[in-house]
């Protein structure tokens, strides 16, 4: 039905040198990205030989764009990037659904209060930005943070504003075509409706049989509630005008003439009504279940994933497949369903709720390659969680182990492929921390020093005396991410505060065994003053106390003794029985202060 007349906004990897595309064919059958790339390239050649491959994402800037929405972008991005690596031209479209209606005031958004409720029903681009924002409207405010995050993640895309598309008349032909075929669209939609459009009551018989479990899933997802344009007494119309007086979409089309394209509507919000010529009118849009398949045909989209709520029976993707073929003479994209992304304990995220972490939030505490890896290593239909709690330390440990395996060639093919997609794109490498130190170590040091750079450098330079750290820039940006995590997500009562003075009461209450264990530790400080050395020392003291050699294999009894010894050290150093890893803690406190606090 045509090509996009919207002005694409290309963003990508700022300041990164472009390299020639890596031309290669898929050889790893266990890698989901490669498998989709094979399928998409073949389908694109079948549909439009010699033309760029088109993949798409859609984002609604109705509020903070969260980490669940990021899967909508990362899934096609990874496939598009693999296609670029093979030397093919590819366009990754991101449709900004900024002409959607403002549905409700999201909770927890700074600068927003209930007064924003007066704008419900207006296009997102007609709603004021939160108070204090430098952006001209609501949509631009929330798009900006996402665009910056995508740039940091190395995601290259062509952005298309649906406000610009609709208000410029780019879709005029498609709108008139849909209105001419409104009865056909209505018949397709009616196969999936669970309620009679005239009475609003549940249908006694479905024209298209739907499994009860599937129907329940559709209802639960919210997909069944998507506006399909039905409900007007004058008949079915797949087009919704925005009111010429109050600017809201609380309008009802009362008549339409195919020959003259005259359309009459009334607004239930303000009582305004008018008659316009749809061949000239640009203040309205197709309802979502018609709008999406129209765009598939208009842009020639070959690949676009969708969330489970759009893939249920009767929802947009399912119905859109019939509408794009039968109405717009197009084809449905290859469209894998993607599962939800959780945050620690949360199972599902909604951008209409405040306080839901965004990609920008994640990038403050983790490097871009790690965040890319989380999306690359799991198939789209597999759910996963992104850690903002202590689990982030284990996640980084897992990442560092994978890096080591990739370096020595022992990584499994699928793991190596996911790693490759995390650290580089077809355009080049993503920025990396030059010298890798464990995230948990950096976090512990940041916790203890409260960000004091001189103290941080002293501690980190002592971790490996044979190769001391000379400059904190060597461990950035990972150090900065760890500091942000400590200061933002670790509760105040869980922060580490080193004692200022010895606990004389606890020291005087120790028995001979307790005093001897401290003596052995203090005696070994000078010769073991490194991360590895102190690790050997703190684990070795209980072994020596048990009459064993420092390298003896641990037994269940020995592990109990080690835990008791560690608890004693924590109590003497930080007043509680747990804390950062002891070797790191000892380095952070410093040998002189350790001796003082342990009663030397």
C-alpha positions in Angstrom: 0.0 0.0 0.0 3.0 2.3 -0.2 6.2 3.3 1.6 6.6 5.2 4.8 6.7 9.0 4.3 7.6 9.5 8.0 11.0 11.1 8.7 13.1 8.3 10.1 15.4 9.2 13.0 18.5 7.0 12.9 20.3 6.4 16.1 23.1 3.9 16.8 26.5 3.7 18.5 27.7 7.2 19.1 31.4 7.7 18.6 32.0 4.1 17.6 34.0 3.3 14.5 32.0 1.4 11.9 33.4 -1.8 10.5 32.6 -3.6 7.3 29.7 -6.1 7.8 30.8 -9.5 8.9 29.6 -11.8 6.1 28.9 -15.3 7.4 26.2 -17.9 7.2 24.5 -19.5 10.2 26.3 -22.6 11.4 25.1 -22.8 15.0 21.7 -24.5 15.0 21.4 -24.1 18.8 21.3 -20.3 18.6 17.8 -18.9 18.4 18.9 -15.6 16.8 20.6 -17.4 13.9 17.6 -19.6 13.3 15.3 -16.6 13.1 17.7 -14.8 10.8 17.7 -17.7 8.4 13.9 -17.7 8.4 13.6 -13.9 8.0 16.1 -13.7 5.2 14.4 -16.5 3.3 11.0 -14.9 3.8 12.2 -11.4 2.8 13.7 -12.8 -0.4 10.4 -14.6 -1.2 8.3 -11.4 -0.6 10.6 -8.7 -2.0 13.7 -10.0 -3.6 16.7 -7.6 -3.5 15.0 -5.1 -1.1 16.2 -4.4 2.5 14.9 -6.8 5.2 12.3 -5.0 7.4 11.9 -5.9 11.1 9.8 -3.9 13.5 9.1 -2.9 17.1 6.3 -0.8 18.5 6.6 1.3 21.7 4.0 3.4 23.4 5.4 6.3 25.4 2.4 6.3 27.7 4.8 6.4 30.7 8.2 5.1 31.6 9.2 2.6 29.0 10.3 -0.4 31.1 12.6 -3.4 30.8 9.7 -5.6 29.6 9.2 -3.2 26.7 12.9 -3.5 26.0 12.3 -7.1 24.9 10.0 -5.7 22.1 13.1 -4.0 20.8 16.0 -6.4 21.6 14.4 -9.4 20.0 14.2 -7.9 16.5 17.4 -5.9 17.1 19.4 -9.1 17.7 17.9 -10.7 14.6 18.5 -7.6 12.5 22.1 -7.4 13.7 22.7 -11.0 12.7 21.3 -10.2 9.3 23.6 -7.2 9.0 26.6 -9.3 10.0 25.9 -11.5 7.0 26.1 -8.5 4.7 22.4 -7.9 4.1 20.7 -4.6 4.2 18.1 -4.4 7.0 15.9 -1.7 8.5 14.8 -2.0 12.1 11.7 0.2 12.5 10.6 1.4 15.9 7.0 2.8 15.6 6.5 5.3 18.4 2.8 4.9 19.1 2.7 8.5 20.3 -0.7 9.1 18.6 -2.3 6.6 21.0 -4.8 8.0 23.5 -3.6 8.9 27.0 -5.4 6.2 29.0 -4.7 7.1 32.7 -2.3 8.9 34.9 0.6 6.6 35.8 1.4 6.4 39.5 4.8 7.4 40.9 6.0 9.6 38.0 7.8 12.7 39.3 6.2 16.0 38.3 2.8 14.4 37.7 -0.3 14.6 39.8 -4.0 13.9 39.4 -4.5 17.1 37.4 -3.2 15.2 34.4 -6.4 13.3 34.4 -8.0 16.1 32.5 -6.0 15.0 29.4 -7.2 11.4 29.3 -8.4 10.7 25.8 -6.0 13.0 24.1 -3.1 11.9 21.9 0.1 11.4 23.9 1.8 14.1 21.9 -1.0 16.6 23.0 -0.5 15.9 26.8 1.8 18.2 28.7 5.1 16.7 29.8 5.7 16.2 33.5 6.4 19.4 35.4 10.0 20.4 35.1 10.6 18.5 31.9 12.5 20.1 29.0 10.5 18.2 26.4 7.5 19.7 24.6 5.0 16.9 25.5 4.3 13.7 27.3 5.4 11.4 24.5 8.7 13.1 23.8 9.6 13.1 27.5 9.3 9.3 27.8 10.8 8.6 24.3 14.0 10.6 25.2 15.1 8.3 28.0 14.5 5.2 25.9 16.4 6.6 22.9 19.4 7.4 25.1 19.3 3.8 26.5 19.0 2.2 23.1 22.0 4.3 21.9 24.1 3.0 24.9 23.0 -0.6 24.1 24.1 -0.2 20.5 20.6 -0.6 19.0 20.4 1.0 15.6 16.9 1.8 14.4 14.7 4.1 12.2 12.2 5.8 14.5 8.7 6.6 13.1 6.3 8.9 14.9 2.8 7.8 14.4 1.6 11.3 15.2 3.6 12.6 12.3 2.4 9.7 10.1 -1.3 10.3 10.8 -1.3 14.1 11.0 0.6 14.4 7.7 -1.9 12.3 5.9 0.7 9.6 5.1 -2.0 6.9 5.8 -4.8 8.6 4.0 -5.2 5.9 1.3 -5.0 3.2 3.9 -7.7 4.9 6.1 -10.1 5.3 3.1 -9.5 1.8 2.1 -10.3 0.5 5.6 -13.5 2.5 5.7 -14.6 1.2 2.3 -14.0 -2.4 3.6 -15.4 -1.8 7.1 -18.1 -4.5 6.8 -15.4 -7.0 5.8 -13.2 -5.9 8.8 -16.2 -6.1 11.1 -16.9 -9.7 9.9 -13.3 -10.8 10.7 -13.4 -9.2 14.1 -16.7 -10.7 14.9 -15.3 -14.2 14.6 -13.3 -13.4 17.8 -15.6 -11.3 19.8 -16.7 -12.9 23.0 -19.6 -10.4 23.4 -22.4 -9.5 21.1 -21.5 -6.0 19.8 -25.2 -4.9 19.8 -26.2 -6.1 23.3 -22.8 -6.2 25.0 -23.8 -9.6 26.4 -21.7 -12.8 26.1 -22.4 -14.6 22.8 -24.2 -17.9 23.1 -22.4 -19.3 20.1 -19.0 -18.3 18.8 -18.9 -18.0 15.0 -15.3 -19.2 15.4 -14.9 -21.9 18.1 -12.4 -20.8 20.8 -11.0 -23.1 23.5 -12.3 -22.1 26.9 -8.8 -22.0 28.4 -7.6 -19.9 25.5 -10.6 -17.6 26.0 -9.7 -17.2 29.6 -6.1 -16.4 28.8 -7.3 -13.7 26.3 -9.6 -12.1 28.9 -6.8 -12.2 31.5 -4.3 -10.6 29.2 -6.4 -7.6 28.5 -6.2 -8.4 24.8 -9.9 -9.1 24.6 -10.6 -5.6 25.8 -8.6 -3.9 23.0 -10.8 -1.4 21.1 -11.8 -2.7 17.7 -14.1 0.1 16.7 -17.4 -1.6 17.5 -20.2 -0.4 19.6 -21.7 2.5 17.6 -25.4 2.6 16.8 -24.7 3.8 13.3 -22.7 0.7 12.5 -19.1 -0.4 12.6 -16.3 2.1 11.8 -12.6 1.2 12.1 -11.6 4.9 12.5 -11.7 7.1 15.5 -11.5 11.0 15.2 -10.0 13.2 17.9 -12.5 15.9 18.8 -12.0 19.3 17.1 -12.9 21.1 20.3 -11.6 19.2 23.3 -9.0 17.1 21.5 -10.1 13.8 23.0 -11.1 10.5 21.3 -14.3 10.2 23.2 -16.1 10.4 19.9 -18.7 8.4 18.0 -18.9 8.3 14.3 -22.6 8.8 13.3 -22.4 8.5 9.5 -20.0 8.1 6.7 -20.4 8.4 2.9 -18.0 6.3 0.8 -18.4 8.5 -2.3 -17.8 11.9 -0.7 -15.8 10.6 2.3 -18.0 12.8 4.5 -17.8 11.7 8.1 -19.9 13.0 10.9 -19.1 12.5 14.6 -20.2 13.6 18.0 -18.0 14.0 21.1 -19.4 12.6 24.3 -16.9 14.5 26.4 -17.8 18.1 25.4 -20.8 17.7 23.2 -19.1 19.0 20.1 -19.9 17.6 16.7 -18.9 18.2 13.1 -18.9 16.8 9.6 -15.5 16.5 7.8 -14.2 15.0 4.6 -12.0 12.1 5.5 -10.1 12.6 2.2 -8.8 15.8 3.8 -9.1 15.2 7.6 -5.9 14.3 9.5 -7.0 14.4 13.1 -7.8 10.7 13.9 -6.5 7.2 13.6 -7.5 3.6 12.8 -8.4 1.5 15.8 -5.5 -0.6 17.0 -6.6 -3.9 15.6 -6.8 -2.4 12.2 -3.9 0.0 12.6 -1.3 -2.6 13.3 -1.9 -4.9 10.3 -2.2 -1.8 8.1 1.3 -0.9 9.1 2.6 -4.4 8.4 1.5 -4.0 4.8 2.5 -0.3 4.5 6.1 -0.9 5.7 6.5 -4.5 4.4 7.4 -5.9 7.8 8.8 -9.4 7.7 9.6 -9.9 11.5 7.9 -8.4 14.5 7.5 -10.1 17.9 4.7 -9.5 20.3 4.0 -10.1 24.0 1.7 -12.9 25.2 -1.1 -10.4 25.6 -1.1 -9.7 21.9 -0.8 -13.3 20.9 -3.9 -14.7 22.7 -7.0 -15.7 20.7 -8.9 -12.6 19.5 -6.0 -10.3 20.2 -4.2 -7.9 17.9 -1.6 -10.2 16.4 -4.1 -13.1 15.8 -6.8 -11.0 14.2 -4.3 -8.8 12.4 -3.1 -11.8 10.4 -6.5 -12.1 8.8 -6.9 -8.4 8.3 -3.5 -7.8 6.7 -4.2 -10.6 4.2 -7.8 -10.0 3.4 -8.1 -6.2 3.7 -4.6 -4.8 2.9 -3.3 -7.5 0.6 -0.2 -7.9 2.7 1.4 -10.6 4.8 1.6 -11.2 8.5 5.2 -10.9 9.9 7.0 -13.8 11.4 6.0 -13.0 15.0 7.4 -15.0 17.9 5.6 -14.5 21.2 7.9 -13.2 23.9 7.5 -13.9 27.6 7.5 -11.3 30.3 10.6 -10.0 32.0 10.6 -9.9 35.8 12.5 -7.7 38.2 13.7 -9.8 41.2 10.3 -10.9 42.6 8.0 -9.2 40.1 6.4 -11.5 37.5 5.0 -8.9 35.1 5.6 -5.2 34.5 3.2 -2.6 33.2 4.4 0.9 32.1 1.2 2.4 33.4 2.4 1.6 36.9 5.0 3.9 38.5 8.2 2.7 39.9 8.9 0.0 37.3 12.6 -0.1 36.4 13.5 1.1 33.0 16.5 0.3 30.7 18.1 3.6 32.0 17.7 2.3 35.5 19.4 -1.0 34.6 22.2 0.7 32.8 23.1 2.7 35.9 24.0 -0.5 37.7 25.2 -2.8 34.9 27.2 -2.5 31.8 25.5 -2.5 28.4 27.0 -5.9 27.3 25.6 -7.6 30.4 22.1 -6.2 29.8 22.3 -7.3 26.1 23.4 -10.7 27.2 20.3 -11.2 29.4 18.1 -10.8 26.3 20.3 -12.7 23.9 20.8 -15.8 25.9 17.1 -16.7 26.4 14.7 -17.6 23.6 11.9 -15.1 23.3 9.3 -17.4 24.8 11.5 -18.0 27.9 10.9 -15.6 30.8 13.8 -14.3 32.9 14.5 -11.8 35.7 16.7 -8.8 35.9 18.3 -8.4 39.3 18.3 -5.2 41.2 19.1 -6.9 44.5 22.0 -9.0 45.7 21.5 -11.4 42.8 23.3 -8.9 40.5 26.6 -10.0 42.1 25.9 -13.7 41.1 24.9 -12.6 37.7 28.1 -10.7 37.2 30.1 -13.8 38.4 28.3 -15.9 35.8 29.1 -13.3 33.1 32.8 -13.2 34.1 33.0 -17.0 34.0 31.5 -17.0 30.5 34.0 -14.4 29.4 36.8 -16.7 30.6 35.4 -19.7 28.8 35.0 -17.7 25.6 38.6 -16.5 25.9 40.0 -20.1 26.3 37.6 -21.6 23.7 35.7 -23.8 26.1 32.3 -22.1 25.9 29.4 -24.0 24.3 28.5 -22.7 20.9 25.2 -21.2 21.9 26.8 -19.5 24.9 29.6 -18.2 22.7 27.0 -16.8 20.2 25.1 -15.1 23.0 28.3 -13.6 24.3 29.3 -12.3 20.9 25.9 -10.7 20.4 26.3 -9.0 23.9 29.7 -7.5 23.4 29.5 -6.3 19.8 27.1 -5.4 16.9 27.7 -5.4 13.2 28.9 -1.8 13.7 31.6 -2.7 16.2 32.5 -3.4 19.8 30.6 -1.9 22.6 32.6 0.0 25.3 34.0 -2.4 27.9 35.7 -2.1 31.3 39.5 -2.4 30.4 40.4 -4.3 33.6 37.9 -6.8 34.9 37.5 -7.1 38.7 34.6 -9.0 40.3 31.5 -6.8 40.6 31.0 -8.1 44.1 34.5 -6.9 45.1 33.9 -3.4 43.6 30.6 -3.2 45.3 32.1 -4.2 48.6 34.8 -1.6 48.3 32.2 1.0 47.3 30.1 0.1 50.3 33.0 0.5 52.7 34.6 3.6 51.2 31.3 5.4 50.4 32.8 6.4 47.1 36.0 8.0 48.4 38.3 7.7 45.4 41.6 7.7 47.2 40.5 5.0 49.6 39.0 3.0 46.7 42.2 3.2 44.7 44.3 2.2 47.7 42.2 -0.9 48.3 41.9 -2.0 44.7 45.6 -1.5 44.1 46.3 -4.0 47.0 44.1 -6.7 45.5 46.9 -8.0 43.3 50.3 -6.7 44.5 52.1 -8.2 41.5 50.0 -6.1 39.1 48.6 -3.2 41.1 45.9 -1.0 39.8 47.3 2.4 38.8 44.1 4.3 37.9 40.4 3.9 38.7 39.6 4.5 35.0 41.0 1.0 34.4 38.0 -0.5 36.3 35.4 1.9 34.9 32.5 1.9 34.0 32.0 -1.3 36.1 33.2 0.5 39.3 30.6 3.3 38.6 27.9 0.8 38.1 28.7 -1.0 41.4 28.8 2.3 43.3 25.4 3.2 41.8 24.0 -0.1 42.9 25.3 0.2 46.4 24.0 3.8 46.8 20.6 3.2 45.2 19.5 -0.3 45.8 21.2 -1.5 49.0 19.1 -0.6 52.1 20.8 1.7 54.6 20.5 -1.0 57.3 22.4 -3.4 55.1 25.3 -1.0 54.4 28.7 -1.8 55.9 29.9 0.5 58.7 33.3 -0.4 60.1 33.7 0.0 63.8 35.6 3.1 65.0 36.8 1.5 68.2 37.5 -2.1 69.3 34.6 -4.1 70.9 36.5 -4.5 74.2 33.6 -6.4 75.8 33.5 -9.0 73.1 37.3 -9.3 73.0 37.5 -9.8 76.8 34.8 -12.5 76.7 36.7 -14.7 74.2 38.0 -18.1 75.4 41.5 -19.4 74.6 40.5 -20.9 71.3 39.0 -17.6 70.1 42.0 -15.6 71.1 44.3 -18.1 69.4 42.4 -17.9 66.2 42.7 -14.1 66.2 46.5 -14.4 66.9 47.0 -16.7 63.9 45.1 -14.3 61.7 47.0 -11.2 62.8 50.3 -13.1 62.6 49.6 -13.9 58.9 48.4 -10.5 57.8 51.8 -9.2 56.5 52.7 -12.2 54.5 49.1 -12.7 53.1 48.2 -9.1 52.3 46.5 -9.6 48.9 43.1 -10.8 47.9 44.2 -14.4 47.2 46.5 -14.4 50.2 43.8 -13.2 52.7 41.4 -15.7 51.2 43.9 -18.5 52.0 44.5 -17.0 55.5 40.9 -16.6 56.7 39.9 -20.1 55.4 43.2 -21.6 56.8 43.0 -20.4 60.4 40.2 -22.8 61.4 42.1 -25.6 59.6 45.2 -24.9 61.6 43.1 -24.7 64.8 41.8 -28.1 64.0 45.3 -29.5 63.7 45.1 -29.6 59.8 47.3 -28.0 57.1 46.1 -24.8 55.5 45.4 -26.6 52.2 43.4 -29.4 53.8 40.0 -30.4 52.2 37.1 -29.0 54.1 34.8 -31.3 56.1 31.3 -30.6 57.5 32.8 -30.0 60.9 35.4 -27.7 59.5 32.8 -25.7 57.7 31.0 -25.1 60.9 34.2 -23.9 62.5 34.9 -21.6 59.6 31.4 -20.1 59.8 31.9 -19.4 63.5 35.3 -17.8 62.9 33.9 -15.6 60.1 31.0 -14.5 62.3 33.5 -13.5 65.1 35.5 -11.4 62.6 32.4 -9.7 61.3 31.2 -8.8 64.8 34.6 -7.4 65.7 34.9 -5.4 62.4 31.3 -4.3 61.4 29.2 -5.2 64.5 27.1 -7.9 62.8 27.6 -11.5 61.8 27.6 -11.0 58.0 29.0 -8.5 55.5 31.2 -8.2 52.4 33.6 -11.1 51.7 36.2 -11.1 54.4 39.3 -10.8 52.3 37.9 -7.7 50.6 36.7 -6.3 53.9 40.1 -6.8 55.5 41.8 -5.1 52.6 39.3 -2.2 52.8 39.8 -1.7 56.5 43.6 -1.7 56.2 46.1 -3.8 58.1 46.7 -1.2 60.9 43.0 -0.7 61.6 42.4 -4.5 61.5 45.1 -5.0 64.1 43.5 -2.3 66.3 39.9 -3.7 66.0 41.1 -7.3 66.6 42.8 -6.3 69.8 46.5 -6.5 68.8 
